[in-house]
Amino acid sequence: MKNLLVPTDFSLNANKALDFAVQIAKQAKAKIHLIHSCDVIDNTFKDNQILYKEHNQAICNEANENLLILKKSIEDTENLSVHTKLYNENISDAILEACDEHHADLIVMGTLGVTGLKDKIFGSTTAGIMGKVNIPLIAVPLMSEWEIPGTILLAVNNFDTHPDIFNSVFAMAELFNSTVDLGIFTDADTAGAIDYLNDERGITTYEEKLKKRYKNSTIKHIHLDGSEFQKTIEDYIQEKAIDIVAMLTHKRTFVESVFNRSMTKKMSYHTRIPLMVIPA
């Protein structure tokens, strides 16, 4: 984790994510790439184009000033390297472009968390970018406060995933000496006894596979069952004081996204703790 990409709209949500990124950067000795996408008015076919151009320029100037204020504050107080850049395109495209341009290893963004609302930019944008980026993303909810992550919950839904996909999770665990709880969920309403036993055998075998790959990490498996995945996960998070939850996300077609909504995206709207999203 040498290059952290942090998109910001200068909101409280985004500032909370930036605080989180700073803590990771300090521990990993990483560089922060702080970006903003200007929300300008398209004046191509409008009257008074000069007026609109001046309006857009004022917006961009103010955003650039805000980026520089954040950069100076972090560099002066945390002794970190911060690079800033302004983009003039929609935020999703800006993030994708910036990932390639800055060779980002990790994206850190704010999200609304437990409110479940989608009408704020960094509630919808963070969920929308999941499944589009090819690098891990941490969604930081507004109500979370930075704490050294003692335990990371890694929720898996199959045992065919190559262990290397979870490099970012275990890199985070190694940075902060965190324990990783490897979890599988069995639906109590639909699964039979054989399904439950198969999941138990599968998670035990997968635990051993991960332990061989990540020898410096403390890993233990857990088997969760209940009527609803999200509630079961949230109950476990609260009971065990989990600090970060990590989940895989898959790219979906439009039809798939309509009829089979991503559980990872659902979690991004409701989680009270940072959610680490790993592209499958």
Disulfide bonds with the S-S distance in Angstrom:
none
